Amino acid sequence: MDKTTENQGARQEGGFRRNRPTSPRGRQHPKKSYSQEPVRLKTSRKHDIIPSSGDNIRIIPLGGVEEIGKNMTVVEYKDDIIVIDMGFQFKDDDTPGVDYILPNTKYLEDRKDKIRGVFITHGHLDHVGGIPYIMERIGNPPLYTRNLTSIMIRKRHEEFPHLPELNIKVVEKEDTIMVGKLKVSFFSVTHTIPDSMGLIIHTPHGCIVNPGDIKLDHNEGVPTEAEEKEFARFRKEKVLLLMMDSTNVENPGFSTPERIVHENLDKIIKEIKGRLIIGTFASQLERVMKIIMTAEKYGKKVVVEGRSMKNNIEIVLKMGLLKMKPGTIITTAEMESYPPDRIVVIATGAQGDEFAALMRMSNRTHKFFKITPRDTVLLSSSIIPGNERSVQKLKDNLARQGAKIIHYRTSDVFIHSTGHGNKGELEWIHKKVNEKFFIPIHGNHYMLRVHQDLAESIGVQRENIIVPDNGSIIEIQDGGNKIVRLKEEAPSGIMMVDGFSIGDVQEMVIRDRKMLAQDGIFVIVVSINTKTGKLKKSPDIIARGFVYVRESQDLLAQSRLIIKKTVEDTTEGMNPINFDFVKSNLADNLGRFLFQKTAKKPMVIPVVLGV
């Protein structure tokens, strides 16, 4: 399963739907909100005082080492800080109602005067998604990346017009630049998006290497000459530290080359009868370009559905990465002028996103597309963990309309390939880089541990490997002879984009949202005579997500008796009436009663009025 960057990007099927100057939830803000300054929520967690790094090299993963996503790593030497990547993660079951999850940047905010540059390895959202929310907080330092990634970042930044302009500097793979007193050079890596790059940070004690997300181009397990040439540079480098992607370290051997996927898609596009609808990630740019060129080769017309897909195709066309004849891409309105056999549709929504093009086609709400039994739907993507049910719903809906479905798990040929190297590829890279110290990154803790075992198996000493958590402060000390993990940690409590707010969402807020989702809410409105402490009238009760009121009259009647007794027992002899005390007793007594009767714990909210 490809638990990847491009998968993270796929959560926005249909484009940066959630990311317009729109609220991140996808609903358009009123115009006045475009220039609103996001509310800054303060970090509440306390941390030890972090000592100065002195002459040591300091590495701090702020995200991406306890999860798939929100990748961000800090490299610090003396007065210079370099930031590598700035991604986000989508909400999960533990963060209901939240739009995005960000790395905690408190460490950087406190040291923004030392930040010399942000380096972005490639254009996937778990590496660039946090830029609009984080850059201003850390002083808007220069941002270095390759050309395609820079254009994608600028395109997305247009959707946040209230933010200051980014200071983007384009670098290429053979460039070497100075940031502060640190020299940084770049090399090209294979991934599922063009212009992916790795970093080499030169320090007085040796090089720090971070390839970003990486796989290898190979022929049956033998890396190509281009890969050999790219990694030959490390023969001349003294590599002090390697930080490397661990996403697919559990998978044996070598991953499927994207070239094989292209060959299989070529055959399917050529031979398919009827209309072909291909669902894939908009961020799988190399595959999307190949589909368009192949369709053109066989005299077919391409219809593009999904905002992010259209944006990305527009970018690669402007850059000259995609060359095609005028009229190859047609609009949905023009589609009816051609026989179905000559139509290839590229659509977002292979993850079952309810607003994406493919899902709207499947549930008959798309304005222009109606699925027929002559259609073939090819899902050229793996399933993001957590999306299994929505993808199954998508397939069921398509099947009910008679479409033939080709999925990567059921296809006899490869129609999808991961963007991350398997164990065999990672082992080859380790041997080429020949690092002294190693920090596994980009993956859950178990993946990092498996990567640690791999590094040990090829000769890296166990004491030279640190498996980090988010916020771990790791130092290379003693002139590059020792690597240690400090007892102090950088702030690591997750930051969240929650509507217009950016920062820590208090634990109580998240807990309340979970409670509301699980057991609902039970509101009681009580009017009390302030002179006698007696109820003025029968309490009003509002229940949502708890019980069906019309079928629970006995429960509500008993609840009113509990409310009446609790109020009058509490206020007896009380003058003046302590309304907070009354509300507390009501919540406790009624909550206990409802649990005994229903085995549920709704959120009980008493509203007490004195009249």
Salt bridges, closest charged atoms under 4 A:
ASP2 OD2 - HIS416 NE2 3.48
GLU6 OE1 - HIS124 ND1 3.98
GLU6 OE1 - HIS191 NE2 3.91
GLU37 OE2 - ARG40 NH2 3.05
ASP55 OD1 - LYS78 NZ 3.49
GLU67 OE1 - LYS70 NZ 3.47
GLU76 OE2 - LYS114 NZ 2.77
ASP80 OD1 - ARG116 NE 2.75
ASP85 OD2 - HIS127 ND1 2.81
ASP94 OD1 - LYS514 NZ 3.64
ASP99 OD1 - ARG25 NE 3.09
GLU109 OE2 - ARG137 NE 3.21
ASP110 OD2 - LYS106 NZ 2.82
ASP126 OD1 - HIS127 NE2 3.73
GLU136 OE1 - ARG40 NH2 3.54
GLU159 OE2 - ARG307 NH2 3.29
GLU172 OE1 - ARG146 NE 2.97
GLU174 OE2 - ARG233 NH2 3.62
ASP195 OD1 - ARG146 NH2 3.70
ASP213 OD2 - HIS122 NE2 3.42
ASP213 OD2 - HIS127 NE2 2.96
ASP213 OD2 - HIS191 NE2 3.75
ASP213 OD1 - HIS442 ND1 2.95
GLU228 OE1 - LYS432 NZ 2.97
GLU230 OE1 - LYS173 NZ 3.31
GLU230 OE2 - ARG233 NH2 2.74
ASP245 OD2 - HIS420 ND1 2.58
GLU258 OE2 - HIS262 NE2 3.33
GLU258 OE2 - ARG287 NE 2.74
ASP266 OD2 - LYS297 NZ 2.70
GLU305 OE1 - HIS366 NE2 2.71
GLU314 OE2 - LYS155 NZ 3.77
GLU314 OE2 - LYS318 NZ 3.22
ASP341 OD1 - ARG374 NH2 3.26
ASP375 OD2 - ARG275 NH2 2.78
GLU427 OE2 - LYS431 NZ 3.21
GLU435 OE2 - HIS430 ND1 2.73
GLU456 OE2 - ARG462 NH1 2.35
ASP469 OD1 - HIS445 ND1 3.93
ASP469 OD2 - ARG485 NH2 2.96
GLU475 OE2 - ARG58 NH2 2.57
GLU488 OE2 - LYS487 NZ 2.85
GLU489 OE2 - ARG485 NH2 3.84
ASP498 OD1 - ARG25 NH2 3.35
ASP498 OD2 - ARG513 NH2 2.78
ASP540 OD2 - LYS537 NZ 3.70
GLU568 OE1 - LYS564 NZ 3.26
ASP569 OD2 - LYS565 NZ 2.95
ASP580 OD1 - LYS583 NZ 3.83
